């Protein structure tokens, strides 16, 4: 009986911490181009965040300009900074 309670407590504590592999993907529009491939992106939710280009977009020389619609990937740890993974 005691072991069952301990297992439940440990399962609950694991559920509270976000999984670093779990990514949050939102769509938005580029508002402003900043230095060193950083951009200010206005999300569909109304928030503005900072985002940088993903490595594959840099490798393939995909250009992003203000006004472009993009997909932004976020880590569950920091929702104020993201990575642009696709131009729509």
N, C-alpha and C positions, 0 to 999 in steps of 0.2 A: 504494500500500500504506500509506504514511504517512498519507494523507488518511482512509483507512478507519478507522485506529486513532483519529485525532482525532475523527471523527464518533461512534465508539462511546463515547469518553470523555465527549464533550459530552452525548450521550444519557443516559449513566449519571448524570451530575451533575444533569441536569434531572429525572430520575426520583426522585432523593433528596428534593428539595424538594416539599412537598405543594402541590397545586393549590388556590388560594384559593377557587375556585368549587365545589370538591368538598365537599359538606356531609355530615356524619354525623348520622343521625336515629335516636334511641333513644326508647323508651317508659319512663315512670316514673310515680311517684305523688307529689303535692305533700305535703310533710311539714310545712312551716311557711310562713306568709305573712310577708314582711318589708316594711319601708317602701318606698315609691316603686315599686310593681308588681314587686318582686323576690320570688323564692320559693326555698325550699330544696326540691330535688326528689331523691327516692330513686329511682335507676334500677334496672332489672331486673337489672343486673350486680352490684348491691349497693353501688355508689358513691353518695355524696351530692354534689350539685353545686348551684351557684347559677345561677338562670335568671331572665330577665326576660321580660315579655310582648312579643310582636312588635307592630309598629305597627298592623297590620290588626286584631288582637284589641283593641287600645286604641281604635281608631276605631269599632269595632262594639260597644263596651262589653260584651265577653264577660267574665263574672266567673269568677274562679278561687278556689276555697276549698280549705283543707287536706283531703286525702282524694281529690281529683279525679285521674283518670288523664289524663296529658298526653303529647304528643309533643314532644320537645326536639331542637332542631337545634344542632349543634356545628360550629365551624370546626376544621379539622385543626391549627391553630396552638395553640389553647387548649382543652383538653378539660375544664377545671374550671369553665368558664362557658358557659352555653347560652342559647338563645332558645326560649321556649315558642311553638310554631306552631299547635298544635291541642289542644282539650280533647276527650277521648274519652268 
